[in-house]
Structure formats: structure tokens, C-alpha cells
Amino acid sequence: MILITGATGTIGGEVLRLLAVRGARIRAMTREPARLRFPDGALIDVVQADFERAESLHSAVAGVDSVFLLTAPGTTGSVAEHDLALIQTARAQGVRKVVKLSAIGGKADHADDLPSPRHRAGEQALAASGLTWSTLRPSSFASNTLSWADAIRAGDPVPNMTGTGARPRDNG
Ligand SMILES: NC(=O)c1ccc[n+]([C@@H]2O[C@H](COP(=O)([O-])OP(=O)(O)OC[C@H]3O[C@@H](n4cnc5c(N)ncnc54)[C@H](OP(=O)(O)O)[C@@H]3O)[C@@H](O)[C@H]2O)c1
């Protein structure tokens, strides 16, 4: 059983779809189960849980072998706090492996090979957890440009998301 956190979002939704078509056993986590979309016929265990509520994470992780960990900036908590809450629960519940969706750092950090500051504490906690782990550090997704849609419709210039900075190197 693989727990997918962020399963209603851009990335988690696609991870869910790809694993479902491969026939993986999946548990999808969301605060609002009604928002969840998955392929017809897919057998998916849905769990209502919130990184802010430790007891809900216990139910989410119970009986799970692996976790896809996606923590997003939002109105509540920090990415680091949410990463730590899930990692601690995973250890306590005997999860074998956690795959953390991180992000590559920008050149402003003068360190192309580091994760973005937002994800550093979570990556470090996972590496020190004793669990089997992987971290993924993507660069900017093309879907970010959807945020330009209103400006384009209005005939306005589109914002340059990186200011004078360069896009981080893609690592293959
Ligand atoms: N966009 C990029 O170019 C890029 C590049 C590299 C890395 N990243 C990383 O990608 C991540 C964002 O992924 P995304 O774009 O897929 O996010 P998204 O579409 O905004 O989705 C956020 C997900 O997080 C869940 N969530 C938010 N707060 C939660 C909470 N308190 N408890 C439980 N679940 C919660 C939401 O679930 P519910 O609302 O259903 O509960 C939703 O499924 C960030 O960590 C970012 O650093 C992005």
C-alpha cells in the first residue's frame, strides 16, 4: 500500500493517476475527500487527514508500506512542520520507505546542488530518520505558466517569475 499525500493537487493527482493505471494499491490523503478525482474503476482507499492533526496522520499511515510525501506552502503550518509530522508518524507506524517531493534551490543560493530552503529541514529529517528514502528535486514545472493566463487574456505583459535570476539547472 502506497500513501499519496497531496493527492488532490497538481503533482499528487498525477502520481495517483499513474500508479492507479499500473494497478498499485493506493491510499489517497486529502482534507476534503469530495475533491478527489481518480480513474474510473481504480480501487483507491481514501483517507481524510491533515498534516496539522497528528491523530489523523496515524490513520493515514496505518498499514502503509511507502509514502509519497508532498507538503505545500499554504495558509497553515510550514512545509518543514508538515514534513516532520509525517516522518515521525511514519517511523512510529513501521512505514518502510518515504519519497519526498522537494525542489531544487535557485542560483540565488549560490548552490545548485542544494534543495530549496523551504525543503531543507524536511530533507535532512528524512535522511536522518532511519527510513528508506528518496528525495525528488524538480525545477519549475511548465504548468506554473498557467498563472499567466489572466494577463495574456487582458493583453498585459506576463510577469517574469525569476526576476533577474536564472532558472536552476535541470539535473537530467
Ligand atoms: N510548481 C513548481 O514549479 C514546483 C517545482 C518544484 C517543486 N515544487 C513543490 O511542489 C509542491 C506543490 O505541489 P502541487 O503544485 O501539486 O501543490 P497543489 O496543487 O497546491 O496541492 C497541494 C496539496 O497539498 C494538500 N494539502 C495542503 N495543506 C494540507 C494539509 N494541512 N494537510 C494535508 N494536505 C494538505 C492539498 O490537499 P487538500 O486541500 O485536498 O487537503 C493538495 O492536495 C511544493 O512542495 C513545491 O515546493 C513545485
The ligand as a Gaussian input file, in Angstrom:
#p B3LYP/6-31G(d) Opt

LIG

0 1
 N        5.454000      24.318000      -9.158000
 C        6.745000      24.085000      -9.320000
 O        7.380000      24.526000     -10.290000
 C        7.456000      23.212000      -8.318000
 C        8.767000      22.827000      -8.599000
 C        9.434000      22.017000      -7.673000
 C        8.798000      21.616000      -6.506000
 N        7.528000      22.054000      -6.253000
 C        6.900000      21.648000      -4.980000
 O        5.642000      21.062000      -5.249000
 C        4.825000      21.215000      -4.095000
 C        3.461000      21.727000      -4.524000
 O        2.822000      20.696000      -5.260000
 P        1.473000      20.943000      -6.084000
 O        1.707000      22.037000      -7.064000
 O        0.998000      19.622000      -6.557000
 O        0.525000      21.508000      -4.924000
 P       -1.014000      21.896000      -5.025000
 O       -1.587000      21.590000      -6.379000
 O       -1.151000      23.279000      -4.471000
 O       -1.682000      20.865000      -3.998000
 C       -1.422000      20.966000      -2.628000
 C       -1.853000      19.651000      -1.985000
 O       -1.466000      19.705000      -0.608000
 C       -2.553000      19.263000       0.182000
 N       -2.501000      19.966000       1.466000
 C       -2.315000      21.292000       1.686000
 N       -2.333000      21.565000       3.003000
 C       -2.554000      20.373000       3.625000
 C       -2.696000      19.999000       4.988000
 N       -2.633000      20.897000       6.000000
 N       -2.898000      18.683000       5.270000
 C       -2.995000      17.752000       4.271000
 N       -2.864000      18.057000       2.947000
 C       -2.658000      19.353000       2.640000
 C       -3.808000      19.618000      -0.601000
 O       -4.806000      18.675000      -0.270000
 P       -6.308000      19.039000       0.213000
 O       -6.521000      20.509000       0.020000
 O       -7.181000      18.187000      -0.674000
 O       -6.327000      18.607000       1.621000
 C       -3.344000      19.415000      -2.058000
 O       -3.568000      18.086000      -2.476000
 C        5.537000      22.174000      -3.132000
 O        6.175000      21.427000      -2.118000
 C        6.579000      22.830000      -4.060000
 O        7.720000      23.283000      -3.349000
 C        6.840000      22.816000      -7.140000

